[in-house]
Amino acid sequence: MNYTLKSIPERAAKPRERGFTMAMDKGLSIREVEDFLEVAGEYVDIVKLGWATSFVTPNLAKKLDVYRAAGIPTYFGGTLFEAFIARNQFEDYRRVLDKYQMTFAEVSDGSLEMPHDEKCAYIAKLAEQVTVLSEVGSKDAEKIIPPYMWIRLMKAELEAGAWKVIGEAREGGNVGLFRSTGEVRSGLVEEILTQVPFEKILWEAPQKAQQVWFIKLLGANVNLGNIAPSEVIPLETIRLGLRGDTFDHFLNMEKAGKKI
């Protein structure tokens, strides 16, 4: 930090299990990645190359090297995994992970209908090779999954070997955890948290209002994902109570004698 302010929430140090920020790279150039990391690298824990953008990104290996040199792990979006599975190319997918020296992978079924035991089998197999993040929730806004099923799916995927489970929202924040308006399905989130440890969940929350909601509910060290590169620094100020949206939240907690 550039100077000292009192009553700032304590942030977990990297590498961290909580307070995770996952940024979404939707096709940045190498120069853009370098500029992004110069400013925000300290606050980014992992970068997702959104959906299947890695298939068409020029100079992919060189770009991944830039992230690697900065100590920022990357992974390919779950839609790429689904694209390989839909074409019966799972072993090819594993070879792609090795080719690009990936240490993380995302397993999802948001676009592809897949029996859940089959999805868990893929998680278990990939967990022998890389660290797995598994995504729960559909990209179809018309497909509403009841809370008990979210909990059942998340627990099963963690047991299968997922390091963290991701709550689906897409890059727009208008499906899965959220209504089409972007409003949080608060009852769903709160019910999930009764059964699944909060540090094991990475909530996709691309919109500022969604980030504020989760930080007020779970504190500065909630795991948040699908953050645009230009929004990483703004998100960190929200986490620290240094933006109007959370300015009073942590100060009032401290006045009430609560840990911030």
Contacts in CASP RR format, 6 or more apart in sequence:
PFRMAT RR
TARGET T0000
AUTHOR 0000-0000-0000
METHOD contacts of the structure
MODEL  1
MNYTLKSIPERAAKPRERGFTMAMDKGLSIREVEDFLEVAGEYVDIVKLG
WATSFVTPNLAKKLDVYRAAGIPTYFGGTLFEAFIARNQFEDYRRVLDKY
QMTFAEVSDGSLEMPHDEKCAYIAKLAEQVTVLSEVGSKDAEKIIPPYMW
IRLMKAELEAGAWKVIGEAREGGNVGLFRSTGEVRSGLVEEILTQVPFEK
ILWEAPQKAQQVWFIKLLGANVNLGNIAPSEVIPLETIRLGLRGDTFDHF
LNMEKAGKKI
5 242 0 8 1.000
7 250 0 8 1.000
7 251 0 8 1.000
7 254 0 8 1.000
7 260 0 8 1.000
8 240 0 8 1.000
8 241 0 8 1.000
8 242 0 8 1.000
8 250 0 8 1.000
8 260 0 8 1.000
9 219 0 8 1.000
9 220 0 8 1.000
9 221 0 8 1.000
9 239 0 8 1.000
9 240 0 8 1.000
9 241 0 8 1.000
9 250 0 8 1.000
9 260 0 8 1.000
10 220 0 8 1.000
10 260 0 8 1.000
11 19 0 8 1.000
11 220 0 8 1.000
11 221 0 8 1.000
11 239 0 8 1.000
11 240 0 8 1.000
12 18 0 8 1.000
12 19 0 8 1.000
12 221 0 8 1.000
14 45 0 8 1.000
15 45 0 8 1.000
16 45 0 8 1.000
16 221 0 8 1.000
17 199 0 8 1.000
18 198 0 8 1.000
18 199 0 8 1.000
18 221 0 8 1.000
18 222 0 8 1.000
18 223 0 8 1.000
19 45 0 8 1.000
19 220 0 8 1.000
19 221 0 8 1.000
19 222 0 8 1.000
19 223 0 8 1.000
19 224 0 8 1.000
19 239 0 8 1.000
20 45 0 8 1.000
20 46 0 8 1.000
20 164 0 8 1.000
20 202 0 8 1.000
20 223 0 8 1.000
20 224 0 8 1.000
20 225 0 8 1.000
21 43 0 8 1.000
21 44 0 8 1.000
21 45 0 8 1.000
21 223 0 8 1.000
21 224 0 8 1.000
21 225 0 8 1.000
21 227 0 8 1.000
21 232 0 8 1.000
21 235 0 8 1.000
21 236 0 8 1.000
22 44 0 8 1.000
22 45 0 8 1.000
22 46 0 8 1.000
22 47 0 8 1.000
22 48 0 8 1.000
22 202 0 8 1.000
22 223 0 8 1.000
22 224 0 8 1.000
22 225 0 8 1.000
22 226 0 8 1.000
22 227 0 8 1.000
23 36 0 8 1.000
23 40 0 8 1.000
23 44 0 8 1.000
23 46 0 8 1.000
23 47 0 8 1.000
23 48 0 8 1.000
23 225 0 8 1.000
23 227 0 8 1.000
23 228 0 8 1.000
23 229 0 8 1.000
23 232 0 8 1.000
24 47 0 8 1.000
24 48 0 8 1.000
24 50 0 8 1.000
24 171 0 8 1.000
24 206 0 8 1.000
24 225 0 8 1.000
24 226 0 8 1.000
24 227 0 8 1.000
24 228 0 8 1.000
24 229 0 8 1.000
25 33 0 8 1.000
25 47 0 8 1.000
25 48 0 8 1.000
25 49 0 8 1.000
25 50 0 8 1.000
25 53 0 8 1.000
25 74 0 8 1.000
25 229 0 8 1.000
26 50 0 8 1.000
26 53 0 8 1.000
26 171 0 8 1.000
27 49 0 8 1.000
27 50 0 8 1.000
27 53 0 8 1.000
27 57 0 8 1.000
28 36 0 8 1.000
28 63 0 8 1.000
28 229 0 8 1.000
29 63 0 8 1.000
30 59 0 8 1.000
30 62 0 8 1.000
30 63 0 8 1.000
30 66 0 8 1.000
32 229 0 8 1.000
33 63 0 8 1.000
33 66 0 8 1.000
33 67 0 8 1.000
34 66 0 8 1.000
36 229 0 8 1.000
36 232 0 8 1.000
37 44 0 8 1.000
37 66 0 8 1.000
37 67 0 8 1.000
37 70 0 8 1.000
37 72 0 8 1.000
39 233 0 8 1.000
40 229 0 8 1.000
40 232 0 8 1.000
40 233 0 8 1.000
41 70 0 8 1.000
41 72 0 8 1.000
41 232 0 8 1.000
43 232 0 8 1.000
43 233 0 8 1.000
43 235 0 8 1.000
43 236 0 8 1.000
44 72 0 8 1.000
44 232 0 8 1.000
45 72 0 8 1.000
45 73 0 8 1.000
46 72 0 8 1.000
46 73 0 8 1.000
46 74 0 8 1.000
46 75 0 8 1.000
46 104 0 8 1.000
47 67 0 8 1.000
47 72 0 8 1.000
47 73 0 8 1.000
47 74 0 8 1.000
47 75 0 8 1.000
48 74 0 8 1.000
48 75 0 8 1.000
48 76 0 8 1.000
48 77 0 8 1.000
48 106 0 8 1.000
48 225 0 8 1.000
48 226 0 8 1.000
49 57 0 8 1.000
49 74 0 8 1.000
49 75 0 8 1.000
49 76 0 8 1.000
49 77 0 8 1.000
50 76 0 8 1.000
50 77 0 8 1.000
50 79 0 8 1.000
50 171 0 8 1.000
51 77 0 8 1.000
51 78 0 8 1.000
51 79 0 8 1.000
51 80 0 8 1.000
52 76 0 8 1.000
52 77 0 8 1.000
52 79 0 8 1.000
52 80 0 8 1.000
52 83 0 8 1.000
54 60 0 8 1.000
54 76 0 8 1.000
54 77 0 8 1.000
54 80 0 8 1.000
54 100 0 8 1.000
55 80 0 8 1.000
55 83 0 8 1.000
57 63 0 8 1.000
60 100 0 8 1.000
61 100 0 8 1.000
64 74 0 8 1.000
64 100 0 8 1.000
64 101 0 8 1.000
67 73 0 8 1.000
67 74 0 8 1.000
68 74 0 8 1.000
68 101 0 8 1.000
73 103 0 8 1.000
73 104 0 8 1.000
74 102 0 8 1.000
74 104 0 8 1.000
75 102 0 8 1.000
75 104 0 8 1.000
75 105 0 8 1.000
75 106 0 8 1.000
75 133 0 8 1.000
76 96 0 8 1.000
76 97 0 8 1.000
76 102 0 8 1.000
76 105 0 8 1.000
76 106 0 8 1.000
77 106 0 8 1.000
77 108 0 8 1.000
78 106 0 8 1.000
78 107 0 8 1.000
78 108 0 8 1.000
78 135 0 8 1.000
79 108 0 8 1.000
79 110 0 8 1.000
79 111 0 8 1.000
80 93 0 8 1.000
81 93 0 8 1.000
81 105 0 8 1.000
81 106 0 8 1.000
81 107 0 8 1.000
81 108 0 8 1.000
81 122 0 8 1.000
82 108 0 8 1.000
82 109 0 8 1.000
82 110 0 8 1.000
82 111 0 8 1.000
82 112 0 8 1.000
82 114 0 8 1.000
84 90 0 8 1.000
84 92 0 8 1.000
84 93 0 8 1.000
84 96 0 8 1.000
85 93 0 8 1.000
85 112 0 8 1.000
85 114 0 8 1.000
85 122 0 8 1.000
86 112 0 8 1.000
90 122 0 8 1.000
94 126 0 8 1.000
94 129 0 8 1.000
96 102 0 8 1.000
97 105 0 8 1.000
97 126 0 8 1.000
97 129 0 8 1.000
97 130 0 8 1.000
98 129 0 8 1.000
102 130 0 8 1.000
103 130 0 8 1.000
103 131 0 8 1.000
104 130 0 8 1.000
104 131 0 8 1.000
104 132 0 8 1.000
104 133 0 8 1.000
105 126 0 8 1.000
105 129 0 8 1.000
105 130 0 8 1.000
105 131 0 8 1.000
105 132 0 8 1.000
105 133 0 8 1.000
106 132 0 8 1.000
106 133 0 8 1.000
106 134 0 8 1.000
106 135 0 8 1.000
106 166 0 8 1.000
107 119 0 8 1.000
107 122 0 8 1.000
107 123 0 8 1.000
107 126 0 8 1.000
107 132 0 8 1.000
107 133 0 8 1.000
107 134 0 8 1.000
107 135 0 8 1.000
107 157 0 8 1.000
107 162 0 8 1.000
108 134 0 8 1.000
108 135 0 8 1.000
108 166 0 8 1.000
108 168 0 8 1.000
109 116 0 8 1.000
109 119 0 8 1.000
109 135 0 8 1.000
110 135 0 8 1.000
110 137 0 8 1.000
110 138 0 8 1.000
110 139 0 8 1.000
110 140 0 8 1.000
110 168 0 8 1.000
111 139 0 8 1.000
116 153 0 8 1.000
116 156 0 8 1.000
119 134 0 8 1.000
119 157 0 8 1.000
120 156 0 8 1.000
120 157 0 8 1.000
120 159 0 8 1.000
120 160 0 8 1.000
121 160 0 8 1.000
123 132 0 8 1.000
123 134 0 8 1.000
123 157 0 8 1.000
123 160 0 8 1.000
123 161 0 8 1.000
123 162 0 8 1.000
124 160 0 8 1.000
124 161 0 8 1.000
126 132 0 8 1.000
127 160 0 8 1.000
127 161 0 8 1.000
127 162 0 8 1.000
131 163 0 8 1.000
132 161 0 8 1.000
132 162 0 8 1.000
132 163 0 8 1.000
133 162 0 8 1.000
133 163 0 8 1.000
133 164 0 8 1.000
133 165 0 8 1.000
133 166 0 8 1.000
133 202 0 8 1.000
134 157 0 8 1.000
134 160 0 8 1.000
134 162 0 8 1.000
134 164 0 8 1.000
134 165 0 8 1.000
134 166 0 8 1.000
135 165 0 8 1.000
135 166 0 8 1.000
135 167 0 8 1.000
135 168 0 8 1.000
136 145 0 8 1.000
136 150 0 8 1.000
136 153 0 8 1.000
136 154 0 8 1.000
136 157 0 8 1.000
136 165 0 8 1.000
136 166 0 8 1.000
136 167 0 8 1.000
136 168 0 8 1.000
137 145 0 8 1.000
137 150 0 8 1.000
137 153 0 8 1.000
137 167 0 8 1.000
137 168 0 8 1.000
137 175 0 8 1.000
137 176 0 8 1.000
138 145 0 8 1.000
138 168 0 8 1.000
138 175 0 8 1.000
138 176 0 8 1.000
139 168 0 8 1.000
139 170 0 8 1.000
139 175 0 8 1.000
140 175 0 8 1.000
141 174 0 8 1.000
141 175 0 8 1.000
141 176 0 8 1.000
141 180 0 8 1.000
145 153 0 8 1.000
145 176 0 8 1.000
147 187 0 8 1.000
147 188 0 8 1.000
147 191 0 8 1.000
147 192 0 8 1.000
148 191 0 8 1.000
150 188 0 8 1.000
150 191 0 8 1.000
150 192 0 8 1.000
151 191 0 8 1.000
151 192 0 8 1.000
151 195 0 8 1.000
151 196 0 8 1.000
154 165 0 8 1.000
154 192 0 8 1.000
154 195 0 8 1.000
154 196 0 8 1.000
154 200 0 8 1.000
154 201 0 8 1.000
155 195 0 8 1.000
155 196 0 8 1.000
157 165 0 8 1.000
158 165 0 8 1.000
158 196 0 8 1.000
158 200 0 8 1.000
164 200 0 8 1.000
164 201 0 8 1.000
164 202 0 8 1.000
164 223 0 8 1.000
165 196 0 8 1.000
165 200 0 8 1.000
165 201 0 8 1.000
165 202 0 8 1.000
166 201 0 8 1.000
166 202 0 8 1.000
166 203 0 8 1.000
166 204 0 8 1.000
166 225 0 8 1.000
167 176 0 8 1.000
167 177 0 8 1.000
167 201 0 8 1.000
167 202 0 8 1.000
167 203 0 8 1.000
167 204 0 8 1.000
168 175 0 8 1.000
168 176 0 8 1.000
168 177 0 8 1.000
168 204 0 8 1.000
169 175 0 8 1.000
169 176 0 8 1.000
169 177 0 8 1.000
169 178 0 8 1.000
169 203 0 8 1.000
169 204 0 8 1.000
169 205 0 8 1.000
169 206 0 8 1.000
169 210 0 8 1.000
169 226 0 8 1.000
170 176 0 8 1.000
170 204 0 8 1.000
170 226 0 8 1.000
171 206 0 8 1.000
171 226 0 8 1.000
172 206 0 8 1.000
172 207 0 8 1.000
172 226 0 8 1.000
173 182 0 8 1.000
173 204 0 8 1.000
173 205 0 8 1.000
173 206 0 8 1.000
173 207 0 8 1.000
173 210 0 8 1.000
173 226 0 8 1.000
174 180 0 8 1.000
174 181 0 8 1.000
174 182 0 8 1.000
176 185 0 8 1.000
177 184 0 8 1.000
177 185 0 8 1.000
177 188 0 8 1.000
177 189 0 8 1.000
177 203 0 8 1.000
177 204 0 8 1.000
177 205 0 8 1.000
178 184 0 8 1.000
178 185 0 8 1.000
178 210 0 8 1.000
179 185 0 8 1.000
182 207 0 8 1.000
182 209 0 8 1.000
182 210 0 8 1.000
184 210 0 8 1.000
184 213 0 8 1.000
184 214 0 8 1.000
186 213 0 8 1.000
189 203 0 8 1.000
189 214 0 8 1.000
189 217 0 8 1.000
190 217 0 8 1.000
192 201 0 8 1.000
193 201 0 8 1.000
193 218 0 8 1.000
198 218 0 8 1.000
198 222 0 8 1.000
198 223 0 8 1.000
199 223 0 8 1.000
201 223 0 8 1.000
202 223 0 8 1.000
202 224 0 8 1.000
202 225 0 8 1.000
203 214 0 8 1.000
203 222 0 8 1.000
203 223 0 8 1.000
203 224 0 8 1.000
203 225 0 8 1.000
204 224 0 8 1.000
204 225 0 8 1.000
204 226 0 8 1.000
205 211 0 8 1.000
205 213 0 8 1.000
205 214 0 8 1.000
205 224 0 8 1.000
205 225 0 8 1.000
205 226 0 8 1.000
205 227 0 8 1.000
206 225 0 8 1.000
206 226 0 8 1.000
206 227 0 8 1.000
206 228 0 8 1.000
206 231 0 8 1.000
208 231 0 8 1.000
208 234 0 8 1.000
208 238 0 8 1.000
208 245 0 8 1.000
211 224 0 8 1.000
211 227 0 8 1.000
211 235 0 8 1.000
211 238 0 8 1.000
212 238 0 8 1.000
212 245 0 8 1.000
212 246 0 8 1.000
214 222 0 8 1.000
214 224 0 8 1.000
215 222 0 8 1.000
215 238 0 8 1.000
215 239 0 8 1.000
215 246 0 8 1.000
215 249 0 8 1.000
216 246 0 8 1.000
216 249 0 8 1.000
219 239 0 8 1.000
220 239 0 8 1.000
220 240 0 8 1.000
220 241 0 8 1.000
220 250 0 8 1.000
220 260 0 8 1.000
221 239 0 8 1.000
224 235 0 8 1.000
227 235 0 8 1.000
234 243 0 8 1.000
237 243 0 8 1.000
238 245 0 8 1.000
238 246 0 8 1.000
239 246 0 8 1.000
240 250 0 8 1.000
241 247 0 8 1.000
241 249 0 8 1.000
241 250 0 8 1.000
241 251 0 8 1.000
250 260 0 8 1.000
253 259 0 8 1.000
253 260 0 8 1.000
254 260 0 8 1.000
END
